[in-house]
Amino acid sequence: MAPKQPKSLQEEFGGNAVPLTSNRPMLKWDEPGQRLRGKFLGIKDGSLDNQRILMLEDKDGALQVSCPMTLEDALTLVKPGSEVVIQYDGEQPSTKRAGKTFKTFQVVMLKA
């Protein structure tokens, strides 16, 4: 007999709850022009050293995305709960470290 699944917290608390976990796969920034729009929930440490995870809520629920330092820097003034649009613009060569690149982003916070 299969184990009984516990009741969904999202179902129980509905609109009064902000989901912080997700069954959705973690997204990666791999296509220039890729955009995400959603409610900014915060940034957390990932399971690997030096890995940060951006947490958003979009129309389909909670979403986790890799958060390079350049994106984290752009989000420093965004308050949790604010709606943001993030666009990945691709990689640029580093002027400080020869042969290295870094990811570039555009971030806007939408007015309520």
LOTOR-444853 format. One record per residue: residue number from 1; x, z, y of N, C-alpha, C in turn. Coordinates in steps of 0.05 Angstrom, whole numbers, plus 5000, padded with zeros to 4 digits. Atoms other than C-alpha are relative to their C-alpha. Layout:
LOTOR-444853
[NUM [X Z Y] [X Z Y] [X Z Y]]
...
This chain:
LOTOR-444853
[1 [5017 5000 4976] [5000 5000 5000] [5018 5000 5025]]
[2 [4984 5002 4976] [5028 4980 5068] [4995 5025 5018]]
[3 [5003 4977 4983] [5041 5037 5117] [4981 4994 5023]]
[4 [5019 5003 4978] [4987 5047 5170] [5016 4999 5027]]
[5 [4987 5003 4974] [5009 5023 5239] [4987 5019 5020]]
[6 [5011 4983 4980] [5001 5073 5295] [4986 4985 5022]]
[7 [5015 5012 4978] [4954 5059 5353] [5019 4990 5022]]
[8 [4984 5011 4978] [4984 5016 5409] [4996 5017 5025]]
[9 [5001 4985 4975] [5001 5056 5471] [4987 4983 5023]]
[10 [5011 5018 4980] [4984 4996 5514] [4970 4998 4998]]
[11 [5029 5000 5004] [4915 4993 5483] [4987 5026 5010]]
[12 [5011 4974 4993] [4904 5067 5493] [5000 5005 5030]]
[13 [4998 4993 4972] [4928 5072 5565] [4994 4976 5019]]
[14 [5008 5024 4985] [4913 5000 5588] [5014 4997 5027]]
[15 [4990 5005 4973] [4922 4988 5663] [5015 5023 5012]]
[16 [4986 4977 4989] [4950 5058 5674] [5029 5002 4989]]
[17 [4974 4998 5013] [5013 5043 5634] [5017 4976 5007]]
[18 [4980 5021 4996] [5076 5002 5649] [5017 4999 4975]]
[19 [4984 5001 5025] [5107 4979 5583] [5030 4998 5005]]
[20 [4971 5000 4997] [5182 4993 5578] [5013 4990 4975]]
[21 [4989 5011 5024] [5191 4965 5508] [4985 4975 4993]]
[22 [5012 5026 5006] [5176 4897 5479] [5009 4990 4973]]
[23 [4993 5014 5025] [5175 4859 5413] [5010 4972 5006]]
[24 [4990 5027 4993] [5194 4796 5451] [5030 4999 4998]]
[25 [4971 5002 5001] [5264 4770 5440] [5012 5001 5028]]
[26 [4987 4998 4975] [5314 4784 5495] [5008 4972 5009]]
[27 [4993 5026 4989] [5323 4723 5540] [5029 4999 5010]]
[28 [4973 5004 4989] [5390 4695 5560] [4998 4978 5022]]
[29 [4998 5020 4979] [5408 4655 5622] [5018 4977 4990]]
[30 [4984 5022 5011] [5429 4587 5594] [4994 4973 5012]]
[31 [5007 5026 4988] [5394 4532 5633] [4999 5003 5031]]
[32 [5002 4999 4971] [5408 4522 5708] [4971 4991 5008]]
[33 [5027 5005 4991] [5341 4522 5744] [4980 5018 4986]]
[34 [5018 4982 5015] [5312 4573 5694] [4990 5022 5019]]
[35 [5012 4980 4982] [5264 4620 5731] [4984 5020 4984]]
[36 [5018 4978 5010] [5230 4686 5716] [4986 5012 5024]]
[37 [5016 4986 4980] [5175 4718 5756] [4986 5023 4988]]
[38 [5014 4977 5010] [5149 4787 5746] [5005 5025 5016]]
[39 [4996 4974 4987] [5147 4860 5765] [5026 5012 4990]]
[40 [4974 4988 5006] [5216 4891 5768] [4996 5029 4991]]
[41 [5002 4974 5011] [5219 4952 5723] [5026 5016 5002]]
[42 [4974 4986 4998] [5293 4968 5728] [5021 4986 4984]]
[43 [4977 5010 5015] [5361 4957 5697] [5010 5023 4983]]
[44 [4991 4979 5018] [5387 4996 5637] [5025 4990 4986]]
[45 [4977 5006 5016] [5450 4999 5595] [4992 4987 4974]]
[46 [5005 5013 5026] [5452 4953 5535] [5015 5014 4978]]
[47 [4988 4987 5023] [5477 4969 5466] [5030 4994 4998]]
[48 [4971 5007 5000] [5545 4935 5478] [5013 5011 5025]]
[49 [4985 4991 4977] [5599 4960 5525] [4997 4979 5022]]
[50 [5001 5017 4977] [5591 4931 5595] [4976 4982 5001]]
[51 [5024 5016 5000] [5523 4901 5579] [4978 5014 5015]]
[52 [5023 4989 4986] [5465 4912 5626] [4976 4982 4994]]
[53 [5024 5013 5007] [5393 4894 5613] [4980 5002 5023]]
[54 [5021 5001 4980] [5342 4873 5666] [4973 5002 4986]]
[55 [5027 4997 5011] [5271 4896 5651] [4980 4991 5020]]
[56 [5022 5011 4984] [5212 4857 5679] [4974 5002 4985]]
[57 [5026 5003 5012] [5138 4855 5666] [4988 4975 5011]]
[58 [5014 5024 4991] [5106 4786 5668] [4972 5000 4989]]
[59 [5028 5001 5009] [5037 4762 5650] [4996 5005 4970]]
[60 [5001 4995 5029] [5054 4769 5576] [5010 5027 4991]]
[61 [4990 4973 5006] [5081 4840 5580] [5029 5004 5007]]
[62 [4972 4993 4994] [5150 4872 5581] [5019 4979 4990]]
[63 [4981 5021 5005] [5210 4827 5581] [5028 5011 5006]]
[64 [4972 4991 4996] [5285 4841 5574] [5018 4976 5002]]
[65 [4982 5022 4994] [5339 4795 5601] [5027 5010 5005]]
[66 [4973 4992 4993] [5414 4799 5603] [5004 5000 5030]]
[67 [4997 4997 4971] [5436 4822 5672] [5029 5001 5008]]
[68 [4973 5000 4991] [5504 4799 5694] [5004 5015 5027]]
[69 [4995 4985 4976] [5537 4837 5751] [4990 4986 5025]]
[70 [5009 5015 4976] [5521 4782 5802] [4970 5003 5004]]
[71 [5028 4996 4998] [5447 4790 5786] [4993 5029 5006]]
[72 [5004 4971 4994] [5450 4866 5786] [5005 5005 5029]]
[73 [4994 4997 4971] [5482 4863 5855] [4977 4990 5017]]
[74 [5022 5012 4985] [5426 4818 5880] [4975 5016 4999]]
[75 [5025 4984 5004] [5373 4867 5855] [5003 5028 5011]]
[76 [4995 4972 4991] [5403 4930 5888] [4979 5010 5019]]
[77 [5020 4991 4980] [5351 4931 5944] [4971 4998 4990]]
[78 [5027 5004 5011] [5291 4916 5899] [4990 5026 4988]]
[79 [5012 4975 5011] [5246 4976 5885] [4984 4994 4975]]
[80 [5017 5004 5023] [5215 4984 5817] [4971 4997 5007]]
[81 [5028 5006 4994] [5145 4956 5817] [4996 4976 5018]]
[82 [5001 5024 4983] [5162 4899 5865] [5000 4975 4984]]
[83 [5001 5026 5014] [5147 4828 5845] [5024 4983 5009]]
[84 [4977 5016 4993] [5209 4784 5842] [4999 4973 4986]]
[85 [4995 5026 5013] [5227 4712 5826] [5030 4997 4999]]
[86 [4971 5003 5004] [5296 4701 5797] [5005 4972 4990]]
[87 [4992 5026 5010] [5328 4633 5789] [5030 5000 4993]]
[88 [4972 5003 5009] [5392 4620 5750] [5009 4973 5010]]
[89 [4989 5025 4988] [5434 4568 5787] [5023 4988 4984]]
[90 [4978 5011 5016] [5489 4559 5735] [5026 5017 5004]]
[91 [4975 4986 4998] [5562 4579 5732] [5018 4987 5021]]
[92 [4980 5009 4980] [5616 4574 5785] [5028 5011 4992]]
[93 [4974 4990 5006] [5691 4580 5777] [5007 5024 5017]]
[94 [4992 4976 4986] [5720 4648 5797] [5024 4993 5018]]
[95 [4977 5003 4982] [5767 4647 5857] [5021 5021 4995]]
[96 [4982 4978 5005] [5799 4712 5833] [5013 4999 4973]]
[97 [4990 5000 5028] [5809 4698 5759] [5001 4971 4990]]
[98 [4997 5028 5008] [5836 4629 5741] [4989 4995 4973]]
[99 [5011 5008 5026] [5799 4595 5685] [4974 5014 4993]]
[100 [5024 4984 5006] [5740 4644 5688] [4977 4989 5018]]
[101 [5023 5007 4984] [5669 4630 5712] [4981 5024 5002]]
[102 [5020 4979 4997] [5611 4673 5735] [4973 4987 5005]]
[103 [5028 5010 4997] [5535 4663 5734] [4990 5005 5028]]
[104 [5011 4997 4973] [5500 4652 5801] [4969 4999 4998]]
[105 [5029 4997 4999] [5428 4669 5818] [4990 5000 5028]]
[106 [5015 4995 4976] [5377 4667 5873] [4978 5020 4993]]
[107 [5020 4980 5005] [5330 4726 5879] [4983 5003 5025]]
[108 [5018 4993 4978] [5269 4735 5923] [4980 5021 4991]]
[109 [5020 4980 5005] [5223 4794 5928] [4975 4991 5015]]
[110 [5024 5010 4988] [5151 4774 5941] [4986 5023 5015]]
[111 [5014 4980 4984] [5111 4810 5995] [4973 5007 4986]]
[112 [5025 4992 5012] [5052 4850 5970] [4975 4990 5015]]
